[in-house]
Amino acid sequence: MDGRDSREFDTGTTHPARRYDYLLGGTDNFAVDRDAADEIVARHPTARLGARKNRWFLHRAVRFMAARGIRQFPRHRVRHSDLAQHP
């Protein structure tokens, strides 16, 4: 075994986390995710703004809690290895 993950990583299947990344202007996405997100925006022109507002709310909520002494926040992020299992 060479230490690499033996699971296949399918870059041809879109994933919600990568579409969200694209809508926010990120770079952790593939052409299939960009195409799917562009189709969503074509049908729902405010989708990009909705993603940004969601992110803004998250930042506001974290700042609010941090100002009140909360110092530990769970990190909810999809790892690329997880994407191979859950398209």
N, C-alpha and C positions, 0 to 999 in steps of 0.2 A: 504494500500500500504506500502511495507516495504522499499521503497527508492531505490530499485535496478531497473536497466533498464529492462523493460519487453520484449524487442526485443530479439529474438534468435540470438546467435552468432554461425555461421556455421564454424567450424574448419575443415570441410571436403571439402571446396571449396577453391581453390587457389586464391590468390590476388596479383596483380603486386607489390604493396608496400612491401608485406612480402617476395616475391621472391627476390626483390632488396635487402632487408635487409639481406637475406641469402647469396646472392652473395657477399655482402660486409663483411660477417663474423659475422653478427649480430645474436641476439638470439630471436628477436620478430617475430618468424615464426613457422609454424607447419609442420608436416611431409608431408602433401600434397603440401606445398609450396616448401619444399626442394626437393621432388621428381620431381616436375614440373621444378624447376630451374636446377636440374641435367640433365633432359631431354634436356633442352635448351642448356646447356653446351656440352652435347654429340653431338648435331647437329651443334653448333656454339662454338667451343673451346675457342674463344676469348671473350665470353660473360662476364665472370668474370672480365677480364681485362677491358672490356668496362665499366662495372659498376664502377670499381675503378677510371678509367680515368674521368668518369662523376663526381664523388665525388671530385677528385683532382681539376677539373676545377671549381667546385662550391667554394671550399676553396680559390682558387687563385682569383676568381672574387670578393669574399667577402673581402679578404685582400686588393685587389686593390681599391675597393670602400671605405673601411674604411680608407685607407691611404690618401684619398682625402676628408675626412671629413664626409662622410655619416655614420650616427650612428644608423639608424633604418632600420632593415631588416625584411620583412615579413617572417614568419615561415611557410613553406609549409610542413605540416606533416599530414598524415592520422591518425585520431584517431581510436582506435579499435571499438568505437561505430559506426563510419561511415562505417566500413568494413561490419557490419551486414546488412546495407542497400544496399551496392554496392559491390556485390561479383565480 
